[in-house]
C-alpha cells in the first residue's frame, strides 16, 4: 500500500505550542483526580516553597499515570509537556489543544528547543521526560548530556520529579497485569535560577544525572511492601530474554511467579520482595537490573567482536496521517554490525 506523505493534514511538528487555557488546566486536574481515586499514592514536595513558574521539570517515566500524578502538584499552573509523535496517534487535536510539544525521539530537533524557550518566555512550566521511554527494567535509563545545556540556556529553576512504584504497579513488559504497589512521587527543586546562572552546563548535567537515579526494586524493599500477586512474573521474559545458566537467547518464558528457560530447564522464582531466587543451583542474578545489564554487556561484546546479528519477519506500518497507522505489509528486518 502506498502512503501519501504530502497529505495536507500530515503531522506538523515545527510549530509553537499553545498556552493551556485555564479551563483545560482545571479539567486535566479534575480527570487526574478521578483516575487516582482508587489508587494508593503519596505526593511529596521538597524545596518547592514559594517556587513559581517559569521553571523546567525533568521526570522519570514509568507509565501513563506519571502525567496524572504530576498534574496533581502543578495545578493550577499551566504546563506544556514534550510528547513524542506516536502519542498524537488518533487525537492530535487534543494534544495540540492542551499545549503539548510534538517531537520525534532520538533526533536533533532545533524547533523543539525554540518551543521550550517559548514556554519559558510565556512564564509557564516546561515538563519533559528525558529518558524518552517508559523504563524497561525499573532503573534509570540513558540521559543525554544536552540536558545541562538546555537548562543553562533558559536560566530558570530546575525541578526533578521521581516516581516510585509506578513501574511495579504496571510494568512495561506486562502493563495489563496491575500489581498492588503503593505509589510515591517526589517533586524536588534541585537547582535555583541563581545556581543555574552560576554553574556550568557540565556541572548542571552532573546534578541532573545524580538526582534522577532510581531503582524500583530497592524502593520495594525499603517500603516493606510485598508483590503478592500470583501472576507477578508473567511477561518478565520479554526483558530477561537470555538464560544466564546456558546462555541461550529467546528461550526464556514465564508463568505465574516463575521465570524459566525452555532450553536448559532452569527456573527462578520472583519473590514477593522483588528479588529472584533460583529453584535449584546457583542464583546468577537476584537483582533483576543486574540480569538486564548482563544481557546488554553480552550484546556489546558481540558488537565489538563483529558477530552480532538479529533478523525476523516484521509487520510494517507508517504514520502518514495523524489519525491512523497504515499497514504497508510484511518485511524482513536485519539488524547487524
C-alpha positions, 0 to 999 in steps of 0.5 A: 500500500502506498502512503501519501506523505504530502497529505495536507493534514500530515503531522506538523511538528515545527510549530509553537505550542499553545498556552493551556487555557485555564479551563483545560488546566482545571479539567486535566486536574479534575480527570487526574483526580478521578483516575487516582481515586482508587489508587494508593499514592503519596505526593511529596514536595521538597524545596518547592516553597514559594517556587513559581513558574517559569521553571523546567521539570525533568521526570522519570517515566514509568507509565501513563499515570506519571502525567496524572500524578504530576498534574496533581502538584502543578495545578493550577499552573499551566504546563506544556509537556514534550510528547513524542509523535506516536502519542498524537496517534488518533487525537492530535487535536487534543494534544495540540489543544492542551499545549503539548510539544510534538517531537520525534525521539532520538533526533536533533530537533532545533524547533523543539528547543525554540518551543521550550524557550517559548514556554519559558518566555510565556512564564509557564512550566516546561515538563519533559521526560528525558529518558524518552521511554517508559523504563524497561527494567525499573532503573534509570535509563540513558540521559543525554548530556544536552540536558545541562545545556538546555537548562543553562540556556533558559536560566530558570529553576530546575525541578526533578520529579521521581516516581516510585512504584509506578513501574511495579504497579504496571510494568512495561513488559506486562502493563495489563497485569496491575500489581498492588504497589503503593505509589510515591512521587517526589517533586524536588527543586534541585537547582535555583535560577541563581545556581543555574546562572552560576554553574556550568552546563557540565556541572548542571548535567552532573546534578541532573544525572545524580538526582534522577537515579532510581531503582524500583526494586530497592524502593520495594524493599525499603517500603516493606511492601510485598508483590503478592500477586500470583501472576507477578512474573508473567511477561518478565521474559520479554526483558530477561530474554537470555538464560544466564545458566546456558546462555541461550537467547529467546528461550526464556518464558514465564508463568505465574511467579516463575521465570524459566528457560525452555532450553536448559530447564532452569527456573527462578522464582520472583519473590514477593520482595522483588528479588529472584531466587533460583529453584535449584543451583546457583542464583546468577542474578537476584537483582533483576537490573543486574540480569538486564545489564548482563544481557546488554554487556553480552550484546556489546561484546558481540558488537565489538567482536563483529558477530552480532546479528538479529533478523525476523519477519516484521509487520510494517506500518507508517504514520502518514496521517495523524489519525491512523497507522497504515499497514504497508505489509510484511518485511524482513528486518536485519539488524547487524554490525 
